[in-house]
Amino acid sequence: MTKDAKYVAIGAIEAKFFEELVQRLGLSGLPPQNDRARWPEMREAFTNAFRQKTREEWVKVFEGSDA
């Protein structure tokens, strides 16, 4: 959920798309993408990141990207 209580959906499965997603979210130090044991940790990081901006702000961040 975003800062304005709206939702976004992500699905960056391939490594290059995942890397761009992480970069545009401003995240670093995440575990490896396919380390399933640590997915809850990544989910929390994504959740916290998306709460920092409104849905419209995120649309602008990702506009024109492959993420």
C-alpha positions as CSV (number, residue, x, y, z in Angstrom):
1,M,0.0,0.0,0.0
2,T,1.2,3.5,-0.9
3,K,1.3,6.6,1.3
4,D,-2.2,7.6,0.1
5,A,-3.6,4.1,0.9
6,K,-3.7,3.0,-2.8
7,Y,-2.0,-0.1,-4.3
8,V,0.6,-1.0,-6.9
9,A,1.4,-4.4,-8.3
10,I,5.0,-5.5,-9.0
11,G,6.3,-8.6,-10.8
12,A,10.0,-8.2,-11.6
13,I,10.9,-11.8,-12.1
14,E,13.9,-11.5,-14.4
15,A,17.1,-10.3,-12.7
16,K,17.5,-7.1,-14.9
17,F,14.0,-6.0,-14.1
18,F,14.4,-6.8,-10.4
19,E,17.6,-4.8,-10.3
20,E,15.9,-1.8,-11.8
21,L,12.9,-2.1,-9.4
22,V,15.3,-2.2,-6.4
23,Q,17.2,0.8,-7.7
24,R,14.1,2.9,-8.4
25,L,12.8,2.0,-4.9
26,G,16.0,3.3,-3.5
27,L,16.7,0.0,-1.7
28,S,20.1,-1.5,-1.1
29,G,21.4,-4.5,0.9
30,L,18.6,-6.8,0.0
31,P,19.2,-10.5,0.0
32,P,19.6,-12.4,-3.3
33,Q,16.4,-12.2,-5.3
34,N,15.8,-16.0,-5.3
35,D,16.6,-16.7,-1.7
36,R,13.1,-17.8,-0.7
37,A,14.0,-18.1,2.9
38,R,14.5,-14.4,3.0
39,W,11.5,-13.3,1.0
40,P,9.7,-12.1,4.1
41,E,12.6,-9.7,4.7
42,M,12.4,-8.4,1.1
43,R,8.6,-8.1,1.3
44,E,9.0,-5.9,4.4
45,A,11.5,-3.7,2.6
46,F,9.2,-3.3,-0.4
47,T,6.2,-2.6,1.8
48,N,8.1,0.1,3.7
49,A,9.5,1.7,0.5
50,F,6.1,1.9,-1.2
51,R,4.6,3.5,1.9
52,Q,7.0,6.5,1.5
53,K,5.2,7.9,-1.6
54,T,1.8,8.3,-3.1
55,R,0.7,6.0,-5.9
56,E,1.0,8.9,-8.4
57,E,4.5,9.7,-7.1
58,W,5.4,6.0,-7.8
59,V,3.9,6.2,-11.2
60,K,6.3,9.1,-12.0
61,V,9.3,7.2,-10.5
62,F,8.6,4.1,-12.7
63,E,7.4,6.0,-15.8
64,G,9.4,4.9,-18.9
65,S,11.2,2.1,-17.1
66,D,11.2,-1.7,-17.6
67,A,10.6,-2.3,-13.9
